[in-house]
Amino acid sequence: MLQGVKRLSKDLVQDVRIEHIEDRIDRHEMLLEKLTDNQLELSSRLTELASSIDTQNQLIGEGFNLMKRVILGLLSTLSAIMVGTQVM
């Protein structure tokens, strides 16, 4: 009888351990799913950010090109004025 009780208690302990392990596995699987979802969201946001940065870089480049044209136009106007005043 004593051996039967020991065996029963040993089986109960093993059942509790197995349940605990199964619970931990379930939690790990849930965490892995969350990590996967977060990774996909992060990847999507990084793609959006890269697109936004590309657009900003293009606009900055166009702004610099426009400033170059304005400066060159002002310099040529200034040169024409200076040449015109030297001729007089």
PyMOL Python script that loads the backbone (N, CA, C, O; Angstrom):
from pymol import cmd

cmd.read_pdbstr("""\
ATOM      1  N   MET A   1       0.814  -1.190   0.000  1.00  0.00           N
ATOM      2  CA  MET A   1       0.000   0.000   0.000  1.00  0.00           C
ATOM      3  C   MET A   1       0.861   1.258   0.000  1.00  0.00           C
ATOM      4  O   MET A   1       0.565   2.224  -0.704  1.00  0.00           O
ATOM      5  N   LEU A   2       1.928   1.238   0.795  1.00  0.00           N
ATOM      6  CA  LEU A   2       2.812   2.397   0.871  1.00  0.00           C
ATOM      7  C   LEU A   2       3.457   2.675  -0.476  1.00  0.00           C
ATOM      8  O   LEU A   2       3.619   3.824  -0.887  1.00  0.00           O
ATOM      9  N   GLN A   3       3.821   1.583  -1.155  1.00  0.00           N
ATOM     10  CA  GLN A   3       4.426   1.767  -2.480  1.00  0.00           C
ATOM     11  C   GLN A   3       3.402   2.337  -3.458  1.00  0.00           C
ATOM     12  O   GLN A   3       3.758   3.136  -4.324  1.00  0.00           O
ATOM     13  N   GLY A   4       2.173   1.948  -3.335  1.00  0.00           N
ATOM     14  CA  GLY A   4       1.111   2.465  -4.190  1.00  0.00           C
ATOM     15  C   GLY A   4       0.908   3.956  -3.989  1.00  0.00           C
ATOM     16  O   GLY A   4       0.695   4.700  -4.947  1.00  0.00           O
ATOM     17  N   VAL A   5       0.978   4.388  -2.729  1.00  0.00           N
ATOM     18  CA  VAL A   5       0.836   5.822  -2.412  1.00  0.00           C
ATOM     19  C   VAL A   5       2.026   6.591  -2.962  1.00  0.00           C
ATOM     20  O   VAL A   5       1.871   7.673  -3.528  1.00  0.00           O
ATOM     21  N   LYS A   6       3.225   6.019  -2.790  1.00  0.00           N
ATOM     22  CA  LYS A   6       4.421   6.679  -3.322  1.00  0.00           C
ATOM     23  C   LYS A   6       4.330   6.806  -4.832  1.00  0.00           C
ATOM     24  O   LYS A   6       4.651   7.844  -5.410  1.00  0.00           O
ATOM     25  N   ARG A   7       3.886   5.727  -5.453  1.00  0.00           N
ATOM     26  CA  ARG A   7       3.764   5.740  -6.919  1.00  0.00           C
ATOM     27  C   ARG A   7       2.736   6.774  -7.359  1.00  0.00           C
ATOM     28  O   ARG A   7       2.953   7.501  -8.328  1.00  0.00           O
ATOM     29  N   LEU A   8       1.620   6.837  -6.645  1.00  0.00           N
ATOM     30  CA  LEU A   8       0.560   7.794  -6.957  1.00  0.00           C
ATOM     31  C   LEU A   8       1.054   9.222  -6.786  1.00  0.00           C
ATOM     32  O   LEU A   8       0.792  10.079  -7.629  1.00  0.00           O
ATOM     33  N   SER A   9       1.772   9.480  -5.691  1.00  0.00           N
ATOM     34  CA  SER A   9       2.277  10.832  -5.458  1.00  0.00           C
ATOM     35  C   SER A   9       3.349  11.193  -6.491  1.00  0.00           C
ATOM     36  O   SER A   9       3.449  12.342  -6.923  1.00  0.00           O
ATOM     37  N   LYS A  10       4.143  10.199  -6.876  1.00  0.00           N
ATOM     38  CA  LYS A  10       5.163  10.429  -7.902  1.00  0.00           C
ATOM     39  C   LYS A  10       4.492  10.761  -9.229  1.00  0.00           C
ATOM     40  O   LYS A  10       4.940  11.659  -9.941  1.00  0.00           O
ATOM     41  N   ASP A  11       3.423  10.045  -9.566  1.00  0.00           N
ATOM     42  CA  ASP A  11       2.676  10.327 -10.795  1.00  0.00           C
ATOM     43  C   ASP A  11       2.052  11.720 -10.750  1.00  0.00           C
ATOM     44  O   ASP A  11       2.056  12.436 -11.751  1.00  0.00           O
ATOM     45  N   LEU A  12       1.516  12.104  -9.590  1.00  0.00           N
ATOM     46  CA  LEU A  12       0.917  13.433  -9.444  1.00  0.00           C
ATOM     47  C   LEU A  12       1.958  14.537  -9.616  1.00  0.00           C
ATOM     48  O   LEU A  12       1.699  15.555 -10.258  1.00  0.00           O
ATOM     49  N   VAL A  13       3.125  14.323  -9.040  1.00  0.00           N
ATOM     50  CA  VAL A  13       4.212  15.306  -9.173  1.00  0.00           C
ATOM     51  C   VAL A  13       4.613  15.433 -10.638  1.00  0.00           C
ATOM     52  O   VAL A  13       4.822  16.537 -11.141  1.00  0.00           O
ATOM     53  N   GLN A  14       4.719  14.298 -11.312  1.00  0.00           N
ATOM     54  CA  GLN A  14       5.084  14.335 -12.733  1.00  0.00           C
ATOM     55  C   GLN A  14       3.996  15.018 -13.556  1.00  0.00           C
ATOM     56  O   GLN A  14       4.296  15.772 -14.482  1.00  0.00           O
ATOM     57  N   ASP A  15       2.744  14.759 -13.224  1.00  0.00           N
ATOM     58  CA  ASP A  15       1.635  15.418 -13.933  1.00  0.00           C
ATOM     59  C   ASP A  15       1.694  16.929 -13.736  1.00  0.00           C
ATOM     60  O   ASP A  15       1.489  17.692 -14.680  1.00  0.00           O
ATOM     61  N   VAL A  16       1.974  17.357 -12.514  1.00  0.00           N
ATOM     62  CA  VAL A  16       2.071  18.795 -12.230  1.00  0.00           C
ATOM     63  C   VAL A  16       3.235  19.400 -13.002  1.00  0.00           C
ATOM     64  O   VAL A  16       3.113  20.491 -13.557  1.00  0.00           O
ATOM     65  N   ARG A  17       4.342  18.709 -13.039  1.00  0.00           N
ATOM     66  CA  ARG A  17       5.507  19.211 -13.780  1.00  0.00           C
ATOM     67  C   ARG A  17       5.199  19.294 -15.272  1.00  0.00           C
ATOM     68  O   ARG A  17       5.552  20.271 -15.932  1.00  0.00           O
ATOM     69  N   ILE A  18       4.545  18.272 -15.795  1.00  0.00           N
ATOM     70  CA  ILE A  18       4.200  18.273 -17.220  1.00  0.00           C
ATOM     71  C   ILE A  18       3.249  19.429 -17.535  1.00  0.00           C
ATOM     72  O   ILE A  18       3.411  20.111 -18.547  1.00  0.00           O
ATOM     73  N   GLU A  19       2.257  19.649 -16.664  1.00  0.00           N
ATOM     74  CA  GLU A  19       1.333  20.769 -16.871  1.00  0.00           C
ATOM     75  C   GLU A  19       2.075  22.099 -16.844  1.00  0.00           C
ATOM     76  O   GLU A  19       1.807  22.993 -17.646  1.00  0.00           O
ATOM     77  N   HIS A  20       3.002  22.213 -15.916  1.00  0.00           N
ATOM     78  CA  HIS A  20       3.795  23.441 -15.817  1.00  0.00           C
ATOM     79  C   HIS A  20       4.610  23.659 -17.097  1.00  0.00           C
ATOM     80  O   HIS A  20       4.668  24.768 -17.627  1.00  0.00           O
ATOM     81  N   ILE A  21       5.224  22.607 -17.573  1.00  0.00           N
ATOM     82  CA  ILE A  21       6.012  22.700 -18.809  1.00  0.00           C
ATOM     83  C   ILE A  21       5.117  23.055 -19.989  1.00  0.00           C
ATOM     84  O   ILE A  21       5.493  23.877 -20.825  1.00  0.00           O
ATOM     85  N   GLU A  22       3.939  22.443 -20.064  1.00  0.00           N
ATOM     86  CA  GLU A  22       3.009  22.753 -21.148  1.00  0.00           C
ATOM     87  C   GLU A  22       2.553  24.211 -21.091  1.00  0.00           C
ATOM     88  O   GLU A  22       2.426  24.864 -22.127  1.00  0.00           O
ATOM     89  N   ASP A  23       2.310  24.719 -19.888  1.00  0.00           N
ATOM     90  CA  ASP A  23       1.938  26.130 -19.730  1.00  0.00           C
ATOM     91  C   ASP A  23       3.064  27.046 -20.213  1.00  0.00           C
ATOM     92  O   ASP A  23       2.825  28.044 -20.893  1.00  0.00           O
ATOM     93  N   ARG A  24       4.272  26.694 -19.853  1.00  0.00           N
ATOM     94  CA  ARG A  24       5.419  27.515 -20.291  1.00  0.00           C
ATOM     95  C   ARG A  24       5.574  27.464 -21.807  1.00  0.00           C
ATOM     96  O   ARG A  24       5.886  28.477 -22.433  1.00  0.00           O
ATOM     97  N   ILE A  25       5.359  26.301 -22.395  1.00  0.00           N
ATOM     98  CA  ILE A  25       5.440  26.182 -23.853  1.00  0.00           C
ATOM     99  C   ILE A  25       4.374  27.059 -24.505  1.00  0.00           C
ATOM    100  O   ILE A  25       4.646  27.756 -25.483  1.00  0.00           O
ATOM    101  N   ASP A  26       3.153  27.019 -23.956  1.00  0.00           N
ATOM    102  CA  ASP A  26       2.081  27.857 -24.497  1.00  0.00           C
ATOM    103  C   ASP A  26       2.440  29.340 -24.410  1.00  0.00           C
ATOM    104  O   ASP A  26       2.212  30.099 -25.352  1.00  0.00           O
ATOM    105  N   ARG A  27       3.006  29.746 -23.265  1.00  0.00           N
ATOM    106  CA  ARG A  27       3.409  31.152 -23.118  1.00  0.00           C
ATOM    107  C   ARG A  27       4.517  31.515 -24.095  1.00  0.00           C
ATOM    108  O   ARG A  27       4.505  32.608 -24.662  1.00  0.00           O
ATOM    109  N   HIS A  28       5.468  30.619 -24.300  1.00  0.00           N
ATOM    110  CA  HIS A  28       6.548  30.881 -25.259  1.00  0.00           C
ATOM    111  C   HIS A  28       5.990  31.009 -26.673  1.00  0.00           C
ATOM    112  O   HIS A  28       6.409  31.883 -27.432  1.00  0.00           O
ATOM    113  N   GLU A  29       5.056  30.147 -27.024  1.00  0.00           N
ATOM    114  CA  GLU A  29       4.451  30.230 -28.354  1.00  0.00           C
ATOM    115  C   GLU A  29       3.713  31.554 -28.531  1.00  0.00           C
ATOM    116  O   GLU A  29       3.780  32.175 -29.592  1.00  0.00           O
ATOM    117  N   MET A  30       3.006  31.981 -27.478  1.00  0.00           N
ATOM    118  CA  MET A  30       2.294  33.252 -27.541  1.00  0.00           C
ATOM    119  C   MET A  30       3.292  34.410 -27.688  1.00  0.00           C
ATOM    120  O   MET A  30       3.064  35.332 -28.470  1.00  0.00           O
ATOM    121  N   LEU A  31       4.378  34.357 -26.948  1.00  0.00           N
ATOM    122  CA  LEU A  31       5.404  35.395 -27.056  1.00  0.00           C
ATOM    123  C   LEU A  31       6.048  35.413 -28.433  1.00  0.00           C
ATOM    124  O   LEU A  31       6.329  36.481 -28.978  1.00  0.00           O
ATOM    125  N   LEU A  32       6.279  34.238 -28.994  1.00  0.00           N
ATOM    126  CA  LEU A  32       6.845  34.167 -30.343  1.00  0.00           C
ATOM    127  C   LEU A  32       5.897  34.779 -31.375  1.00  0.00           C
ATOM    128  O   LEU A  32       6.337  35.464 -32.298  1.00  0.00           O
ATOM    129  N   GLU A  33       4.602  34.533 -31.217  1.00  0.00           N
ATOM    130  CA  GLU A  33       3.627  35.135 -32.120  1.00  0.00           C
ATOM    131  C   GLU A  33       3.634  36.655 -31.999  1.00  0.00           C
ATOM    132  O   GLU A  33       3.576  37.368 -33.000  1.00  0.00           O
ATOM    133  N   LYS A  34       3.706  37.146 -30.747  1.00  0.00           N
ATOM    134  CA  LYS A  34       3.761  38.597 -30.535  1.00  0.00           C
ATOM    135  C   LYS A  34       5.022  39.184 -31.144  1.00  0.00           C
ATOM    136  O   LYS A  34       4.984  40.239 -31.776  1.00  0.00           O
ATOM    137  N   LEU A  35       6.150  38.490 -30.949  1.00  0.00           N
ATOM    138  CA  LEU A  35       7.407  38.959 -31.525  1.00  0.00           C
ATOM    139  C   LEU A  35       7.333  39.018 -33.050  1.00  0.00           C
ATOM    140  O   LEU A  35       7.814  39.967 -33.670  1.00  0.00           O
ATOM    141  N   THR A  36       6.729  37.999 -33.639  1.00  0.00           N
ATOM    142  CA  THR A  36       6.588  37.963 -35.091  1.00  0.00           C
ATOM    143  C   THR A  36       5.720  39.120 -35.572  1.00  0.00           C
ATOM    144  O   THR A  36       6.066  39.796 -36.540  1.00  0.00           O
ATOM    145  N   ASP A  37       4.594  39.350 -34.899  1.00  0.00           N
ATOM    146  CA  ASP A  37       3.721  40.462 -35.267  1.00  0.00           C
ATOM    147  C   ASP A  37       4.443  41.804 -35.126  1.00  0.00           C
ATOM    148  O   ASP A  37       4.351  42.662 -36.004  1.00  0.00           O
ATOM    149  N   ASN A  38       5.158  41.975 -34.019  1.00  0.00           N
ATOM    150  CA  ASN A  38       5.892  43.219 -33.800  1.00  0.00           C
ATOM    151  C   ASN A  38       7.002  43.403 -34.827  1.00  0.00           C
ATOM    152  O   ASN A  38       7.259  44.522 -35.271  1.00  0.00           O
ATOM    153  N   GLN A  39       7.656  42.314 -35.206  1.00  0.00           N
ATOM    154  CA  GLN A  39       8.716  42.387 -36.218  1.00  0.00           C
ATOM    155  C   GLN A  39       8.141  42.821 -37.558  1.00  0.00           C
ATOM    156  O   GLN A  39       8.738  43.639 -38.258  1.00  0.00           O
ATOM    157  N   LEU A  40       6.988  42.278 -37.915  1.00  0.00           N
ATOM    158  CA  LEU A  40       6.347  42.669 -39.175  1.00  0.00           C
ATOM    159  C   LEU A  40       5.934  44.136 -39.144  1.00  0.00           C
ATOM    160  O   LEU A  40       6.108  44.855 -40.128  1.00  0.00           O
ATOM    161  N   GLU A  41       5.393  44.574 -38.024  1.00  0.00           N
ATOM    162  CA  GLU A  41       4.990  45.979 -37.896  1.00  0.00           C
ATOM    163  C   GLU A  41       6.216  46.896 -37.964  1.00  0.00           C
ATOM    164  O   GLU A  41       6.180  47.941 -38.613  1.00  0.00           O
ATOM    165  N   LEU A  42       7.281  46.504 -37.300  1.00  0.00           N
ATOM    166  CA  LEU A  42       8.514  47.290 -37.333  1.00  0.00           C
ATOM    167  C   LEU A  42       9.068  47.371 -38.743  1.00  0.00           C
ATOM    168  O   LEU A  42       9.498  48.435 -39.188  1.00  0.00           O
ATOM    169  N   SER A  43       9.058  46.260 -39.436  1.00  0.00           N
ATOM    170  CA  SER A  43       9.544  46.233 -40.809  1.00  0.00           C
ATOM    171  C   SER A  43       8.717  47.154 -41.701  1.00  0.00           C
ATOM    172  O   SER A  43       9.262  47.873 -42.539  1.00  0.00           O
ATOM    173  N   SER A  44       7.416  47.126 -41.516  1.00  0.00           N
ATOM    174  CA  SER A  44       6.528  47.989 -42.285  1.00  0.00           C
ATOM    175  C   SER A  44       6.801  49.460 -41.993  1.00  0.00           C
ATOM    176  O   SER A  44       6.854  50.283 -42.908  1.00  0.00           O
ATOM    177  N   ARG A  45       6.973  49.782 -40.728  1.00  0.00           N
ATOM    178  CA  ARG A  45       7.244  51.181 -40.362  1.00  0.00           C
ATOM    179  C   ARG A  45       8.598  51.648 -40.867  1.00  0.00           C
ATOM    180  O   ARG A  45       8.750  52.800 -41.274  1.00  0.00           O
ATOM    181  N   LEU A  46       9.584  50.756 -40.842  1.00  0.00           N
ATOM    182  CA  LEU A  46      10.900  51.119 -41.369  1.00  0.00           C
ATOM    183  C   LEU A  46      10.839  51.383 -42.876  1.00  0.00           C
ATOM    184  O   LEU A  46      11.517  52.273 -43.389  1.00  0.00           O
ATOM    185  N   THR A  47      10.019  50.598 -43.572  1.00  0.00           N
ATOM    186  CA  THR A  47       9.839  50.819 -45.010  1.00  0.00           C
ATOM    187  C   THR A  47       9.198  52.177 -45.251  1.00  0.00           C
ATOM    188  O   THR A  47       9.618  52.914 -46.143  1.00  0.00           O
ATOM    189  N   GLU A  48       8.182  52.513 -44.458  1.00  0.00           N
ATOM    190  CA  GLU A  48       7.534  53.818 -44.577  1.00  0.00           C
ATOM    191  C   GLU A  48       8.523  54.943 -44.285  1.00  0.00           C
ATOM    192  O   GLU A  48       8.540  55.958 -44.981  1.00  0.00           O
ATOM    193  N   LEU A  49       9.342  54.760 -43.259  1.00  0.00           N
ATOM    194  CA  LEU A  49      10.329  55.770 -42.894  1.00  0.00           C
ATOM    195  C   LEU A  49      11.350  55.964 -44.010  1.00  0.00           C
ATOM    196  O   LEU A  49      11.702  57.095 -44.343  1.00  0.00           O
ATOM    197  N   ALA A  50      11.820  54.871 -44.584  1.00  0.00           N
ATOM    198  CA  ALA A  50      12.788  54.961 -45.686  1.00  0.00           C
ATOM    199  C   ALA A  50      12.182  55.701 -46.871  1.00  0.00           C
ATOM    200  O   ALA A  50      12.855  56.509 -47.510  1.00  0.00           O
ATOM    201  N   SER A  51      10.926  55.431 -47.164  1.00  0.00           N
ATOM    202  CA  SER A  51      10.244  56.125 -48.255  1.00  0.00           C
ATOM    203  C   SER A  51      10.131  57.612 -47.957  1.00  0.00           C
ATOM    204  O   SER A  51      10.350  58.445 -48.837  1.00  0.00           O
ATOM    205  N   SER A  52       9.791  57.943 -46.728  1.00  0.00           N
ATOM    206  CA  SER A  52       9.667  59.340 -46.323  1.00  0.00           C
ATOM    207  C   SER A  52      11.011  60.055 -46.414  1.00  0.00           C
ATOM    208  O   SER A  52      11.078  61.197 -46.869  1.00  0.00           O
ATOM    209  N   ILE A  53      12.069  59.394 -45.987  1.00  0.00           N
ATOM    210  CA  ILE A  53      13.412  59.988 -46.051  1.00  0.00           C
ATOM    211  C   ILE A  53      13.825  60.209 -47.494  1.00  0.00           C
ATOM    212  O   ILE A  53      14.417  61.239 -47.815  1.00  0.00           O
ATOM    213  N   ASP A  54      13.521  59.256 -48.373  1.00  0.00           N
ATOM    214  CA  ASP A  54      13.839  59.424 -49.794  1.00  0.00           C
ATOM    215  C   ASP A  54      13.128  60.643 -50.367  1.00  0.00           C
ATOM    216  O   ASP A  54      13.721  61.431 -51.104  1.00  0.00           O
ATOM    217  N   THR A  55      11.848  60.790 -50.021  1.00  0.00           N
ATOM    218  CA  THR A  55      11.085  61.943 -50.504  1.00  0.00           C
ATOM    219  C   THR A  55      11.686  63.242 -49.980  1.00  0.00           C
ATOM    220  O   THR A  55      11.824  64.211 -50.727  1.00  0.00           O
ATOM    221  N   GLN A  56      12.043  63.265 -48.706  1.00  0.00           N
ATOM    222  CA  GLN A  56      12.645  64.466 -48.124  1.00  0.00           C
ATOM    223  C   GLN A  56      13.981  64.784 -48.795  1.00  0.00           C
ATOM    224  O   GLN A  56      14.278  65.946 -49.071  1.00  0.00           O
ATOM    225  N   ASN A  57      14.780  63.761 -49.055  1.00  0.00           N
ATOM    226  CA  ASN A  57      16.071  63.979 -49.719  1.00  0.00           C
ATOM    227  C   ASN A  57      15.872  64.547 -51.122  1.00  0.00           C
ATOM    228  O   ASN A  57      16.628  65.419 -51.549  1.00  0.00           O
ATOM    229  N   GLN A  58      14.872  64.065 -51.833  1.00  0.00           N
ATOM    230  CA  GLN A  58      14.588  64.602 -53.166  1.00  0.00           C
ATOM    231  C   GLN A  58      14.180  66.068 -53.086  1.00  0.00           C
ATOM    232  O   GLN A  58      14.633  66.890 -53.883  1.00  0.00           O
ATOM    233  N   LEU A  59      13.323  66.391 -52.120  1.00  0.00           N
ATOM    234  CA  LEU A  59      12.891  67.777 -51.963  1.00  0.00           C
ATOM    235  C   LEU A  59      14.054  68.685 -51.579  1.00  0.00           C
ATOM    236  O   LEU A  59      14.162  69.804 -52.080  1.00  0.00           O
ATOM    237  N   ILE A  60      14.915  68.209 -50.699  1.00  0.00           N
ATOM    238  CA  ILE A  60      16.090  68.997 -50.317  1.00  0.00           C
ATOM    239  C   ILE A  60      16.990  69.216 -51.528  1.00  0.00           C
ATOM    240  O   ILE A  60      17.492  70.319 -51.743  1.00  0.00           O
ATOM    241  N   GLY A  61      17.191  68.161 -52.319  1.00  0.00           N
ATOM    242  CA  GLY A  61      18.007  68.283 -53.533  1.00  0.00           C
ATOM    243  C   GLY A  61      17.408  69.284 -54.507  1.00  0.00           C
ATOM    244  O   GLY A  61      18.131  70.098 -55.082  1.00  0.00           O
ATOM    245  N   GLU A  62      16.090  69.234 -54.700  1.00  0.00           N
ATOM    246  CA  GLU A  62      15.439  70.197 -55.598  1.00  0.00           C
ATOM    247  C   GLU A  62      15.573  71.618 -55.061  1.00  0.00           C
ATOM    248  O   GLU A  62      15.761  72.564 -55.826  1.00  0.00           O
ATOM    249  N   GLY A  63      15.474  71.763 -53.728  1.00  0.00           N
ATOM    250  CA  GLY A  63      15.635  73.085 -53.113  1.00  0.00           C
ATOM    251  C   GLY A  63      17.036  73.635 -53.344  1.00  0.00           C
ATOM    252  O   GLY A  63      17.192  74.815 -53.658  1.00  0.00           O
ATOM    253  N   PHE A  64      18.062  72.792 -53.193  1.00  0.00           N
ATOM    254  CA  PHE A  64      19.431  73.240 -53.438  1.00  0.00           C
ATOM    255  C   PHE A  64      19.636  73.610 -54.910  1.00  0.00           C
ATOM    256  O   PHE A  64      20.294  74.604 -55.214  1.00  0.00           O
ATOM    257  N   ASN A  65      19.079  72.820 -55.813  1.00  0.00           N
ATOM    258  CA  ASN A  65      19.193  73.144 -57.235  1.00  0.00           C
ATOM    259  C   ASN A  65      18.538  74.488 -57.547  1.00  0.00           C
ATOM    260  O   ASN A  65      19.075  75.282 -58.320  1.00  0.00           O
ATOM    261  N   LEU A  66      17.388  74.736 -56.948  1.00  0.00           N
ATOM    262  CA  LEU A  66      16.706  76.004 -57.145  1.00  0.00           C
ATOM    263  C   LEU A  66      17.536  77.151 -56.579  1.00  0.00           C
ATOM    264  O   LEU A  66      17.636  78.209 -57.199  1.00  0.00           O
ATOM    265  N   MET A  67      18.131  76.947 -55.406  1.00  0.00           N
ATOM    266  CA  MET A  67      18.980  77.990 -54.823  1.00  0.00           C
ATOM    267  C   MET A  67      20.193  78.261 -55.708  1.00  0.00           C
ATOM    268  O   MET A  67      20.598  79.414 -55.853  1.00  0.00           O
ATOM    269  N   LYS A  68      20.775  77.231 -56.298  1.00  0.00           N
ATOM    270  CA  LYS A  68      21.915  77.418 -57.207  1.00  0.00           C
ATOM    271  C   LYS A  68      21.510  78.276 -58.396  1.00  0.00           C
ATOM    272  O   LYS A  68      22.234  79.189 -58.792  1.00  0.00           O
ATOM    273  N   ARG A  69      20.340  77.972 -58.964  1.00  0.00           N
ATOM    274  CA  ARG A  69      19.866  78.746 -60.112  1.00  0.00           C
ATOM    275  C   ARG A  69      19.632  80.204 -59.739  1.00  0.00           C
ATOM    276  O   ARG A  69      19.987  81.111 -60.492  1.00  0.00           O
ATOM    277  N   VAL A  70      19.036  80.421 -58.580  1.00  0.00           N
ATOM    278  CA  VAL A  70      18.778  81.792 -58.133  1.00  0.00           C
ATOM    279  C   VAL A  70      20.088  82.534 -57.921  1.00  0.00           C
ATOM    280  O   VAL A  70      20.226  83.685 -58.336  1.00  0.00           O
ATOM    281  N   ILE A  71      21.056  81.879 -57.274  1.00  0.00           N
ATOM    282  CA  ILE A  71      22.354  82.518 -57.035  1.00  0.00           C
ATOM    283  C   ILE A  71      23.054  82.815 -58.352  1.00  0.00           C
ATOM    284  O   ILE A  71      23.605  83.900 -58.538  1.00  0.00           O
ATOM    285  N   LEU A  72      23.032  81.842 -59.274  1.00  0.00           N
ATOM    286  CA  LEU A  72      23.662  82.091 -60.582  1.00  0.00           C
ATOM    287  C   LEU A  72      22.961  83.220 -61.322  1.00  0.00           C
ATOM    288  O   LEU A  72      23.616  84.039 -61.968  1.00  0.00           O
ATOM    289  N   GLY A  73      21.640  83.271 -61.234  1.00  0.00           N
ATOM    290  CA  GLY A  73      20.896  84.361 -61.868  1.00  0.00           C
ATOM    291  C   GLY A  73      21.251  85.705 -61.255  1.00  0.00           C
ATOM    292  O   GLY A  73      21.429  86.693 -61.968  1.00  0.00           O
ATOM    293  N   LEU A  74      21.354  85.741 -59.932  1.00  0.00           N
ATOM    294  CA  LEU A  74      21.740  86.993 -59.270  1.00  0.00           C
ATOM    295  C   LEU A  74      23.154  87.406 -59.634  1.00  0.00           C
ATOM    296  O   LEU A  74      23.420  88.586 -59.862  1.00  0.00           O
ATOM    297  N   LEU A  75      24.062  86.441 -59.690  1.00  0.00           N
ATOM    298  CA  LEU A  75      25.443  86.744 -60.071  1.00  0.00           C
ATOM    299  C   LEU A  75      25.527  87.261 -61.504  1.00  0.00           C
ATOM    300  O   LEU A  75      26.269  88.202 -61.786  1.00  0.00           O
ATOM    301  N   SER A  76      24.760  86.641 -62.417  1.00  0.00           N
ATOM    302  CA  SER A  76      24.806  87.115 -63.805  1.00  0.00           C
ATOM    303  C   SER A  76      24.173  88.498 -63.918  1.00  0.00           C
ATOM    304  O   SER A  76      24.638  89.328 -64.700  1.00  0.00           O
ATOM    305  N   THR A  77      23.118  88.755 -63.146  1.00  0.00           N
ATOM    306  CA  THR A  77      22.512  90.092 -63.151  1.00  0.00           C
ATOM    307  C   THR A  77      23.491  91.112 -62.585  1.00  0.00           C
ATOM    308  O   THR A  77      23.636  92.209 -63.124  1.00  0.00           O
ATOM    309  N   LEU A  78      24.161  90.744 -61.496  1.00  0.00           N
ATOM    310  CA  LEU A  78      25.147  91.628 -60.894  1.00  0.00           C
ATOM    311  C   LEU A  78      26.303  91.883 -61.854  1.00  0.00           C
ATOM    312  O   LEU A  78      26.801  93.005 -61.950  1.00  0.00           O
ATOM    313  N   SER A  79      26.728  90.837 -62.563  1.00  0.00           N
ATOM    314  CA  SER A  79      27.804  90.990 -63.547  1.00  0.00           C
ATOM    315  C   SER A  79      27.379  91.922 -64.666  1.00  0.00           C
ATOM    316  O   SER A  79      28.158  92.771 -65.098  1.00  0.00           O
ATOM    317  N   ALA A  80      26.150  91.771 -65.139  1.00  0.00           N
ATOM    318  CA  ALA A  80      25.659  92.641 -66.216  1.00  0.00           C
ATOM    319  C   ALA A  80      25.587  94.083 -65.739  1.00  0.00           C
ATOM    320  O   ALA A  80      25.907  95.003 -66.490  1.00  0.00           O
ATOM    321  N   ILE A  81      25.172  94.283 -64.508  1.00  0.00           N
ATOM    322  CA  ILE A  81      25.108  95.653 -63.969  1.00  0.00           C
ATOM    323  C   ILE A  81      26.511  96.239 -63.858  1.00  0.00           C
ATOM    324  O   ILE A  81      26.734  97.404 -64.188  1.00  0.00           O
ATOM    325  N   MET A  82      27.473  95.406 -63.380  1.00  0.00           N
ATOM    326  CA  MET A  82      28.835  95.893 -63.223  1.00  0.00           C
ATOM    327  C   MET A  82      29.456  96.219 -64.581  1.00  0.00           C
ATOM    328  O   MET A  82      30.153  97.224 -64.715  1.00  0.00           O
ATOM    329  N   VAL A  83      29.210  95.382 -65.583  1.00  0.00           N
ATOM    330  CA  VAL A  83      29.753  95.640 -66.931  1.00  0.00           C
ATOM    331  C   VAL A  83      29.097  96.891 -67.488  1.00  0.00           C
ATOM    332  O   VAL A  83      29.768  97.720 -68.102  1.00  0.00           O
ATOM    333  N   GLY A  84      27.801  97.039 -67.284  1.00  0.00           N
ATOM    334  CA  GLY A  84      27.078  98.215 -67.790  1.00  0.00           C
ATOM    335  C   GLY A  84      27.569  99.495 -67.152  1.00  0.00           C
ATOM    336  O   GLY A  84      27.633 100.526 -67.822  1.00  0.00           O
ATOM    337  N   THR A  85      27.911  99.461 -65.898  1.00  0.00           N
ATOM    338  CA  THR A  85      28.379 100.693 -65.238  1.00  0.00           C
ATOM    339  C   THR A  85      29.824 101.017 -65.641  1.00  0.00           C
ATOM    340  O   THR A  85      30.230 102.178 -65.598  1.00  0.00           O
ATOM    341  N   GLN A  86      30.601  99.997 -66.031  1.00  0.00           N
ATOM    342  CA  GLN A  86      31.987 100.260 -66.467  1.00  0.00           C
ATOM    343  C   GLN A  86      31.990 100.845 -67.872  1.00  0.00           C
ATOM    344  O   GLN A  86      32.871 101.638 -68.205  1.00  0.00           O
ATOM    345  N   VAL A  87      31.042 100.476 -68.683  1.00  0.00           N
ATOM    346  CA  VAL A  87      30.985 100.970 -70.055  1.00  0.00           C
ATOM    347  C   VAL A  87      30.633 102.463 -70.052  1.00  0.00           C
ATOM    348  O   VAL A  87      31.132 103.211 -70.893  1.00  0.00           O
ATOM    349  N   MET A  88      29.821 102.886 -69.161  1.00  0.00           N
ATOM    350  CA  MET A  88      29.388 104.285 -69.126  1.00  0.00           C
ATOM    351  C   MET A  88      30.523 105.112 -68.704  1.00  0.00           C
ATOM    352  O   MET A  88      30.394 106.332 -68.601  1.00  0.00           O
TER     353      MET A  88
END
""", "prot")
cmd.dss("prot")
cmd.show_as("cartoon", "prot")
cmd.util.cbc("prot")
cmd.orient("prot")
